[in-house]
Amino acid sequence: MASDAENLDQAMAQARETLDIEARAIRGLAERLGEDFRRAVKLLLDLRGRAVTCGVGKSGAVARKIAGTLASTGTPAFFMHPTEAQHGDLGMVTGDDVVLLFSNSGETEEVTGLLPWLKRVGAAIIAVCGRAHSTLAREADAVLDASVEREACPLGLAPTASAIAQMALGDALAMAVMAARGFTVEDYARTHPAGTLGRKVLMRVKDLMHAGPDNPVVPFSATVFEALLVMTNSPIRGAVSVVDEEGQLAGFFTDGDFRVLMQRETDWGAVMRRPIAEVMTRTPTTTTPETLAQEAARIMQTKQFDNLPVVDADGRAVGMLDIQDVIRAGLA
């Protein structure tokens, strides 16, 4: 009877062999890319409707994943289960669609059973399968050869290398279409608005800044005491913008400036009565509402600012950005 150590050694050997088999399977795919792959790319580039992926079992799991990859990289797509398709969901498919059918054998009944209807409605068919002479391959407009020498399963039964090959081909197709379409980082971010990338690429200062009554401002004629009152009662308790009669930014005053001022002076009452114009920063660093929030965050981090005044094209103080809001947005 094998010891635990021997069993673990055998398990580790099987794991390495699995990875080696699957890596060889993927490398073999690149050598077989040809005119059918080009045809599949063209079908998706010319797509007027949506890409519909379909498969059962492990092939179904791969098809579902590829639908997500296509959708997030510029090709409208959804997954359709072949069994549900034959009970009404085929009504979602039109002649403007391209259907990607995944089946290692190319003879999966639930999948091949859809072929007559798909042909009748006029949808283009891309087959992702492991047998070039299968029913599915013969009926498809383009065939992606996902055949493998052997499965990684030691019994030769569980779909392993074949499933990886299907997924790799689906990814290759999605990336090829993405590149041919000129899909950009900004395009990708628009399909991922809740993700970190989406926030970095799409979020503007105007989406985070405090504006209107939440924007702490004082007139040029205010005193230090009046500026402190506004600062204390504002949602941003760290700074005020100083504006002229036209609302244009004339200066900036922070709680840090106040602490420095108090360290230099002995008559605190006189400090409170001083005009804010005498102690404010006259040429503060600013940003604009349309600036990427990520860029504004970079400025704040580099200069160690807690607050940043926001001005419009006419120099009016229209808002203030607070570092805490930047942090909550995941940009710092």
Phi, psi and omega per residue, in radians:
M1 nan 2.297 -3.083
A2 -1.219 2.511 3.111
S3 -1.363 2.948 3.108
D4 -1.058 -0.691 -3.137
A5 -1.107 -0.714 3.125
E6 -1.169 -0.669 3.100
N7 -1.111 -0.728 3.125
L8 -1.160 -0.690 3.100
D9 -1.074 -0.724 3.120
Q10 -1.136 -0.687 3.129
A11 -1.124 -0.738 3.136
M12 -1.136 -0.677 3.117
A13 -1.118 -0.707 3.122
Q14 -1.153 -0.674 3.120
A15 -1.080 -0.783 3.138
R16 -1.137 -0.680 3.138
E17 -1.161 -0.668 3.106
T18 -1.032 -0.837 -3.136
L19 -1.117 -0.674 3.140
D20 -1.152 -0.769 3.135
I21 -1.096 -0.780 -3.103
E22 -1.217 -0.621 3.090
A23 -1.127 -0.727 3.117
R24 -1.131 -0.629 3.135
A25 -1.100 -0.737 -3.133
I26 -1.209 -0.728 3.121
R27 -1.060 -0.611 3.135
G28 -1.169 -0.470 -3.125
L29 -1.118 -0.721 -3.085
A30 -1.049 -0.612 -3.119
E31 -1.234 -0.344 -3.078
R32 -1.781 0.007 3.112
L33 -1.168 2.290 -3.099
G34 -2.701 -2.509 -3.050
E35 -1.101 -0.611 3.127
D36 -1.118 -0.661 3.113
F37 -1.152 -0.746 3.093
R38 -1.049 -0.694 3.121
R39 -1.112 -0.718 3.130
A40 -1.111 -0.734 3.099
V41 -1.049 -0.790 -3.122
K42 -1.105 -0.691 3.124
L43 -1.046 -0.709 -3.119
L44 -1.351 -0.565 3.080
L45 -1.166 -0.600 -3.127
D46 -1.557 0.102 -3.048
L47 -1.009 2.218 3.061
R48 -1.771 -0.374 3.123
G49 -1.918 -2.076 -3.113
R50 -2.325 2.747 3.011
A51 -1.514 2.277 -3.125
V52 -2.048 2.077 3.116
T53 -1.751 2.589 -3.010
C54 -2.667 2.442 3.098
G55 3.088 2.893 3.096
V56 -2.148 2.817 3.127
G57 1.089 -2.425 3.135
K58 -1.109 -0.639 3.094
S59 -1.115 -0.579 3.087
G60 -1.173 -0.688 3.103
A61 -1.106 -0.715 3.101
V62 -1.127 -0.783 -3.124
A63 -1.054 -0.702 3.128
R64 -1.105 -0.734 3.136
K65 -1.135 -0.749 -3.113
I66 -1.149 -0.600 3.061
A67 -1.043 -0.743 3.106
G68 -1.128 -0.708 3.141
T69 -1.144 -0.767 3.111
L70 -1.072 -0.824 -3.086
A71 -1.072 -0.649 -3.080
S72 -1.432 -0.124 -3.129
T73 -2.084 0.439 2.954
G74 1.811 -0.002 3.122
T75 -1.987 1.894 3.136
P76 -0.946 2.216 -3.040
A77 -2.655 2.703 2.994
F78 -2.641 2.755 3.116
F79 -1.622 2.416 3.080
M80 -2.217 2.140 3.117
H81 -1.303 2.278 -3.048
P82 -1.089 -0.576 3.113
T83 -1.197 -0.809 3.095
E84 -1.115 -0.561 3.131
A85 -1.021 -0.710 -3.103
Q86 -1.378 0.001 3.096
H87 -2.149 0.606 3.009
G88 2.167 -0.503 -3.058
D89 -1.245 -0.241 3.061
L90 -1.075 -0.331 3.093
G91 -1.132 -0.245 3.113
M92 -1.433 -0.225 -3.061
V93 -1.700 2.353 3.128
T94 -2.168 3.045 3.114
G95 -1.205 -0.197 3.101
D96 -1.532 -0.073 -3.047
D97 -1.634 2.800 2.980
V98 -2.044 2.188 -3.089
V99 -1.848 2.182 3.080
L100 -1.770 1.968 -3.101
L101 -1.791 2.138 -3.110
F102 -1.844 2.149 3.092
S103 -2.823 2.125 -3.114
N104 -1.104 -0.788 -3.115
S105 -1.362 -0.454 -3.039
G106 1.317 0.129 -3.110
E107 -2.186 0.179 -3.127
T108 -1.020 2.076 -2.991
E109 -1.034 -0.723 -3.114
E110 -1.084 -0.523 -3.110
V111 -1.508 -0.865 -3.124
T112 -1.131 -0.442 3.109
G113 -1.123 -0.299 3.139
L114 -1.477 -0.305 -2.992
L115 -0.993 -0.829 -3.120
P116 -1.025 -0.753 -3.114
W117 -1.180 -0.751 3.135
L118 -1.072 -0.679 3.087
K119 -1.114 -0.714 -3.081
R120 -1.175 -0.689 -3.114
V121 -1.360 -0.330 3.078
G122 1.636 0.262 3.102
A123 -1.304 2.454 3.057
A124 -1.291 2.607 -3.064
I125 -2.179 2.232 2.992
I126 -1.962 2.130 3.126
A127 -1.709 2.285 3.017
V128 -2.009 1.706 -3.019
C129 -2.580 2.952 -3.048
G130 -1.762 0.059 -3.120
R131 -2.291 1.998 -3.042
A132 -1.197 -0.395 -3.094
H133 -1.876 0.358 -3.136
S134 -1.386 2.921 3.092
T135 -1.000 -0.776 -3.110
L136 -1.092 -0.789 -3.123
A137 -1.120 -0.674 -3.106
R138 -1.161 -0.550 -3.041
E139 -1.618 -0.144 -3.041
A140 -1.474 2.704 3.062
D141 -1.394 -0.438 3.078
A142 -2.609 2.444 -3.099
V143 -2.118 2.143 3.040
L144 -1.726 2.003 -3.032
D145 -1.348 1.843 -3.123
A146 -1.835 0.420 -3.097
S147 -1.206 2.599 3.117
V148 -2.291 2.722 3.124
E149 -1.162 -0.715 -3.125
R150 -2.802 2.757 3.031
E151 -1.373 2.704 3.087
A152 -1.354 -0.326 3.104
C153 -1.040 2.236 -3.124
P154 -1.094 -0.359 3.072
L155 -1.561 -0.166 -3.105
G156 1.256 0.382 -3.034
L157 -1.977 -0.908 -3.051
A158 -1.182 2.273 3.081
P159 -1.102 1.921 -3.116
T160 -2.202 -1.353 3.116
A161 -1.046 -0.652 -3.127
S162 -1.163 -0.662 3.115
A163 -1.204 -0.700 3.106
I164 -1.103 -0.698 3.131
A165 -1.101 -0.754 3.110
Q166 -1.065 -0.775 -3.110
M167 -1.158 -0.732 3.139
A168 -1.096 -0.719 3.106
L169 -1.144 -0.713 3.093
G170 -1.085 -0.742 3.094
D171 -1.118 -0.752 3.137
A172 -1.048 -0.711 3.122
L173 -1.131 -0.804 -3.131
A174 -1.095 -0.735 -3.132
M175 -1.219 -0.620 3.111
A176 -1.131 -0.770 3.122
V177 -1.148 -0.719 3.121
M178 -1.017 -0.813 -3.135
A179 -1.164 -0.747 -3.120
A180 -1.141 -0.526 -3.127
R181 -1.425 -0.239 -3.100
G182 1.314 0.554 -3.133
F183 -1.110 2.264 -3.028
T184 -1.866 3.016 3.064
V185 -1.036 -0.710 3.126
E186 -1.110 -0.708 3.089
D187 -1.061 -0.780 -3.131
Y188 -1.093 -0.732 -3.128
A189 -1.094 -0.585 -3.134
R190 -1.153 -0.416 3.087
T191 -1.628 -0.013 3.129
H192 -2.326 0.920 -3.029
P193 -1.115 -0.415 -3.108
A194 -1.560 -0.155 -3.122
G195 -1.481 2.946 3.132
T196 -1.046 -0.758 3.131
L197 -1.079 -0.752 3.132
G198 -1.035 -0.760 3.124
R199 -1.122 -0.712 -3.105
K200 -1.171 -0.663 -3.037
V201 -1.558 -0.560 -3.008
L202 -1.821 -0.558 -3.023
M203 -1.239 2.272 3.109
R204 -1.852 2.878 3.117
V205 -0.986 -0.667 -3.115
K206 -1.070 -0.390 3.133
D207 -1.353 -0.291 -3.071
L208 -2.060 -0.384 -2.984
M209 -1.218 2.723 3.023
H210 -1.571 2.146 -3.075
A211 -2.227 3.063 3.113
G212 1.031 -2.344 -3.103
P213 -1.159 -0.292 3.119
D214 -1.532 -0.047 3.120
N215 -1.603 1.928 -3.076
P216 -1.294 1.960 3.109
V217 -2.339 2.629 3.027
V218 -2.327 2.669 3.105
P219 -1.272 2.809 -3.136
F220 -1.003 -0.455 -3.082
S221 -1.508 -0.020 -3.064
A222 -1.199 2.777 3.044
T223 -1.684 2.959 3.088
V224 -1.035 -0.715 -3.142
F225 -1.049 -0.789 -3.133
E226 -1.135 -0.631 3.100
A227 -1.145 -0.687 3.128
L228 -1.153 -0.654 3.117
L229 -1.084 -0.810 3.123
V230 -1.099 -0.744 -3.139
M231 -1.075 -0.727 -3.095
T232 -1.210 -0.627 -3.085
N233 -1.570 -0.015 -3.103
S234 -1.550 2.658 3.009
P235 -1.027 -0.443 3.068
I236 -1.797 1.738 -3.056
R237 -1.662 1.095 -3.117
G238 -2.709 -0.199 -3.071
A239 -2.891 2.775 3.007
V240 -2.387 2.559 2.998
S241 -1.609 2.437 3.106
V242 -1.826 2.196 -3.038
V243 -2.150 2.708 3.075
D244 -1.547 -2.972 -3.069
E245 -1.129 -0.413 3.137
E246 -1.574 0.010 -3.125
G247 1.457 0.102 3.127
Q248 -1.364 2.526 -3.113
L249 -1.154 2.129 3.123
A250 -1.864 -0.400 -3.123
G251 -3.083 -3.120 -3.073
F252 -2.525 2.426 -3.122
F253 -2.373 2.242 -3.083
T254 -2.082 2.920 3.091
D255 -1.133 -0.481 3.050
G256 -1.135 -0.719 3.080
D257 -1.064 -0.691 -3.126
F258 -1.140 -0.731 3.138
R259 -1.111 -0.723 3.100
V260 -1.087 -0.736 -3.139
L261 -1.072 -0.754 -3.108
M262 -1.199 -0.505 3.105
Q263 -1.245 -0.463 -3.105
R264 -1.528 -0.427 -3.017
E265 -1.870 2.670 3.098
T266 -1.877 -0.483 -3.136
D267 -1.649 1.615 -3.064
W268 -1.164 -0.572 3.110
G269 -1.092 -0.735 3.130
A270 -1.143 -0.618 3.109
V271 -1.075 -0.783 -3.109
M272 -1.108 -0.486 -3.108
R273 -1.543 -0.148 -3.079
R274 -1.161 2.511 3.059
P275 -1.112 2.388 -3.140
I276 -1.073 -0.478 -3.118
A277 -1.084 -0.407 -3.110
E278 -1.426 -0.362 -3.013
V279 -2.105 -0.110 -3.101
M280 -1.318 2.832 2.977
T281 -1.438 2.123 -2.986
R282 -1.461 -0.461 -3.140
T283 -2.203 1.206 -3.089
P284 -1.264 2.757 2.990
T285 -1.220 2.371 -3.106
T286 -2.275 2.999 2.994
T287 -2.418 3.101 -3.124
T288 -2.124 2.815 -3.131
P289 -1.039 -0.577 -3.061
E290 -1.534 -0.088 3.104
T291 -1.137 2.477 3.063
L292 -1.035 2.325 -3.141
A293 -1.032 -0.592 3.118
Q294 -1.089 -0.678 3.123
E295 -1.192 -0.740 3.084
A296 -1.091 -0.667 3.103
A297 -1.104 -0.689 3.124
R298 -1.086 -0.738 3.111
I299 -1.076 -0.789 -3.110
M300 -1.122 -0.710 3.134
Q301 -1.213 -0.728 -3.124
T302 -1.101 -0.746 -3.089
K303 -1.668 0.029 3.123
Q304 1.007 0.779 3.072
F305 -1.574 2.452 2.993
D306 -1.570 -0.450 -3.094
N307 -2.418 2.651 -3.126
L308 -2.477 2.102 3.125
P309 -1.227 2.527 -3.121
V310 -1.978 2.199 -3.130
V311 -2.126 2.624 3.096
D312 -1.532 -2.989 -3.068
A313 -1.123 -0.401 3.129
D314 -1.661 0.111 3.109
G315 1.451 0.160 3.121
R316 -1.361 2.451 3.133
A317 -1.360 1.741 -3.037
V318 -1.795 -0.076 3.140
G319 -3.102 3.126 3.078
M320 -2.525 2.403 3.128
L321 -1.770 2.309 -3.120
D322 -1.946 2.398 -3.070
I323 -1.052 -0.532 -3.134
Q324 -1.147 -0.633 3.090
D325 -1.202 -0.628 3.094
V326 -1.116 -0.748 3.136
I327 -1.133 -0.763 -3.136
R328 -1.106 -0.498 3.123
A329 -1.409 -0.052 3.118
G330 1.349 0.410 -3.084
L331 -1.815 0.011 3.134
A332 -2.538 nan nan
